[in-house]
């Protein structure tokens, strides 16, 4: 992950705030604001080893109860004239549901796949509209894992449909550059295995990226012709191979997920 020390950085959904503290320690950015979905009290209870106190001692602003899907939360940033060059969402995942009834109620209309895509879509939308300085690079970073179910969210594909921010490319996330950062399970004080991550970059200024950032970005081969971007396979050797793939169970499943996603987009923007 490339971070320019001159950037003004906002982190969102940083569970125990260890990532934000690692940025402060190792990047020393021009400005850093950290935010969490949980309240300060919940953070202290959920993560005994958290960085809330450390950040406050370093005079880093911490915004608690910040809901990425809440337009009002983002509007508050703009009302307070808080603008940033990059907003970062590390290993996003919707919070766990409390009980079977809550899970069934939340997934009655949308699958977990769609709910997670919606979380990321709204993050990019609201960050671009309310948090990013129009005179800066206007960057949204999403770091995710290259395993199921995360790789089924089509982050580099249809995630940003109807948004001004475009997919610019991706770069490896090297956790060793952020000493002290612990990837946590959602809603649990457990350190997740350091699975290799990918940071996906979005910006409405995709054609004018900072050269040092652009140099680190790549786009995977499965986004090129003669591949299936949905299933991340190819190149196809012959037309018969492609035809067989298009009828395969995996591909049909991905098509259903895409159809569900398009339904959510149509509903959200209706």
C-alpha positions in Angstrom: 0.0 0.0 0.0 1.4 3.3 -1.1 0.7 6.3 1.3 2.2 9.7 0.7 3.1 11.4 4.1 1.8 14.7 2.7 -1.7 13.2 2.4 -4.6 13.8 4.8 -5.8 10.4 5.8 -9.1 9.1 7.2 -9.5 5.5 8.3 -12.9 3.9 8.6 -14.1 0.8 10.4 -10.8 0.4 12.2 -12.0 -2.0 14.9 -9.2 -1.8 17.5 -7.6 1.2 15.9 -4.3 -0.6 15.6 -4.1 0.1 11.9 -4.6 3.9 12.4 -1.9 3.8 15.1 0.5 2.0 12.8 -0.1 4.7 10.1 0.7 7.4 12.7 3.8 5.6 13.8 5.3 4.5 10.4 3.9 6.9 7.8 3.6 10.1 10.0 1.0 11.7 7.7 0.2 15.4 7.4 -3.1 14.7 9.0 -4.8 11.6 10.4 -8.3 11.0 11.6 -9.4 7.5 12.7 -13.0 6.3 12.9 -14.7 3.2 14.3 -18.2 1.7 14.0 -18.2 1.0 17.7 -18.5 3.4 20.6 -15.4 4.1 22.7 -16.9 2.1 25.5 -17.5 -0.9 23.3 -14.0 -0.8 21.9 -12.5 -0.9 25.4 -14.8 -3.9 26.3 -14.3 -5.8 23.0 -10.6 -5.2 22.5 -8.6 -5.0 25.8 -5.5 -4.4 23.6 -6.7 -1.4 21.6 -5.0 1.8 20.4 -7.7 4.3 21.4 -5.7 5.8 24.3 -2.5 5.9 22.3 -4.1 7.8 19.5 -5.6 10.3 21.9 -2.3 10.8 23.6 -0.9 11.6 20.1 -3.6 14.1 19.5 -5.2 12.1 16.7 -8.9 12.7 16.4 -11.0 9.5 16.8 -14.6 9.4 15.6 -16.6 6.7 17.3 -20.1 5.5 16.2 -19.2 6.2 12.6 -21.4 4.2 10.3 -20.0 3.9 6.8 -23.5 3.4 5.4 -24.9 6.5 7.1 -25.0 9.5 4.8 -25.4 11.7 7.9 -22.1 10.6 9.4 -20.3 11.6 6.2 -22.1 14.9 6.0 -21.0 15.7 9.5 -17.4 15.6 8.2 -18.2 18.1 5.5 -20.1 20.3 7.9 -17.0 20.5 10.1 -14.8 21.2 7.0 -12.9 18.0 7.4 -11.5 17.0 4.0 -9.1 14.2 3.1 -6.9 13.0 0.3 -7.5 9.3 0.9 -10.1 7.3 2.9 -9.1 3.8 3.8 -11.3 0.8 4.6 -9.3 -2.2 5.8 -10.7 -5.7 5.4 -14.3 -4.6 5.5 -17.1 -7.0 6.5 -20.6 -6.3 7.7 -21.0 -6.7 11.5 -22.2 -10.1 12.7 -25.9 -10.5 13.3 -27.1 -11.1 16.9 -29.2 -14.3 16.7 -30.9 -16.3 14.0 -33.9 -13.9 13.7 -31.7 -10.9 13.1 -29.7 -12.8 10.4 -32.9 -14.0 8.7 -34.5 -10.6 8.8 -31.4 -8.9 7.3 -30.9 -11.5 4.5 -34.6 -11.9 3.6 -34.2 -9.3 0.8 -30.5 -9.4 0.1 -27.8 -12.1 0.4 -24.6 -11.7 2.5 -22.8 -11.2 -0.8 -25.0 -8.2 -1.7 -24.9 -6.7 1.8 -21.1 -6.7 1.8 -21.0 -5.2 -1.7 -23.5 -2.5 -0.6 -21.3 -1.6 2.3 -18.3 -1.0 0.0 -20.4 0.8 -2.6 -21.8 3.2 -0.1 -18.3 3.7 1.4 -16.9 4.8 -2.0 -20.0 6.9 -2.8 -20.2 8.9 0.5 -16.4 9.2 0.9 -16.2 10.7 -2.6 -19.2 13.0 -2.1 -18.5 14.3 1.4 -15.0 13.4 2.7 -12.5 13.8 -0.2 -11.0 17.2 -1.0 -11.9 18.0 -4.7 -8.5 19.7 -5.0 -6.6 16.6 -3.9 -6.1 13.1 -5.4 -9.6 12.0 -4.2 -8.6 8.3 -3.4 -10.6 5.5 -1.8 -8.6 2.5 -0.7 -10.3 -0.9 0.1 -8.0 -3.7 1.3 -9.6 -7.2 1.1 -8.5 -10.8 0.9 -8.1 -12.8 -2.3 -10.2 -15.7 -1.0 -13.8 -16.6 -0.8 -16.2 -15.0 0.0 -14.3 -11.7 -0.5 -13.2 -12.4 -4.1 -16.9 -12.9 -5.0 -17.8 -9.3 -4.4 -16.5 -8.2 -7.9 -14.7 -5.3 -6.3 -12.7 -4.5 -9.5 -15.9 -4.9 -11.6 -19.4 -3.8 -11.0 -18.9 -2.6 -7.4 -18.6 1.0 -8.4 -21.4 1.1 -11.0 -23.2 4.5 -11.1 -20.4 6.1 -9.1 -18.0 8.9 -10.3 -15.1 7.1 -8.7 -13.5 4.6 -11.1 -11.4 1.5 -10.4 -7.8 2.5 -11.0 -6.0 -0.7 -10.2 -4.7 -2.6 -7.2 -1.5 -3.2 -5.2 -0.4 -5.7 -2.6 -0.9 -4.9 1.1 2.2 -5.7 3.0 1.3 -5.9 6.7 4.9 -6.0 7.7 5.1 -2.2 6.9 2.5 -1.6 9.6 4.1 -3.0 12.7 1.5 -3.4 15.5 -1.5 -3.7 13.2 -3.7 -6.7 14.1 -6.4 -7.8 11.7 -9.4 -8.6 13.8 -12.4 -10.8 13.4 -15.6 -8.7 13.2 -17.1 -8.4 16.7 -14.5 -10.6 18.3 -11.2 -10.0 20.1 -9.4 -12.4 17.9 -6.4 -11.8 15.7 -7.1 -13.1 12.1 -4.4 -15.0 10.3 -2.4 -12.5 8.1 -3.8 -13.7 4.8 -2.2 -11.7 2.0 -4.3 -8.7 1.1 -5.0 -6.6 -1.9 -5.6 -2.9 -1.8 -8.1 -1.7 -4.5 -7.9 1.9 -5.5 -10.8 4.1 -6.7 -10.9 7.7 -7.7 -12.9 10.1 -9.9 -9.4 11.4 -11.0 -8.2 8.0 -12.4 -6.4 9.6 -15.3 -4.3 12.0 -13.2 -3.0 9.7 -10.4 0.2 10.7 -8.6 3.1 9.0 -10.5 4.4 7.1 -7.5 1.0 5.6 -6.8 0.3 4.8 -10.5 3.6 3.0 -10.7 2.5 0.5 -8.0 -0.9 -0.2 -9.5 -1.6 -3.2 -11.7 -4.8 -4.7 -13.2 -5.2 -8.5 -13.2 -5.1 -10.4 -16.4 -8.6 -11.8 -15.9 -9.9 -8.3 -16.7 -8.6 -8.6 -20.3 -10.3 -10.2 -23.3 -10.7 -13.9 -23.6 -11.2 -14.2 -19.8 -14.1 -14.5 -17.5 -13.7 -11.6 -15.1 -16.5 -12.8 -12.8 -14.9 -16.2 -12.2 -11.3 -14.9 -12.7 -10.4 -17.6 -15.2 -8.8 -17.7 -18.6 -7.5 -17.3 -21.1 -9.7 -19.7 -23.0 -7.8 -21.9 -25.4 -10.7 -22.4 -27.7 -14.3 -21.3 -28.1 -15.5 -24.7 -26.9 -13.7 -24.1 -23.6 -15.3 -20.7 -23.1 -18.8 -22.1 -24.0 -18.3 -24.9 -21.5 -17.3 -22.4 -18.8 -20.3 -20.3 -19.4 -22.5 -23.3 -18.6 -20.6 -24.3 -15.5 -22.1 -24.3 -12.1 -19.6 -21.7 -10.8 -20.3 -19.3 -13.6 -24.0 -19.6 -13.2 -23.7 -18.9 -9.5 -21.7 -15.8 -10.2 -24.3 -14.6 -12.7 -27.0 -15.0 -10.0 -24.9 -12.9 -7.6 -24.5 -10.2 -10.2 -28.2 -10.2 -10.9 -28.9 -9.8 -7.2 -26.4 -6.9 -7.1 -28.0 -5.2 -10.0 -31.4 -5.5 -8.2 -29.9 -3.8 -5.1 -28.5 -1.0 -7.3 -31.8 -0.4 -9.0 -33.6 -0.3 -5.6 -31.0 2.0 -4.0 -31.1 4.5 -6.8 -34.8 4.4 -7.5 
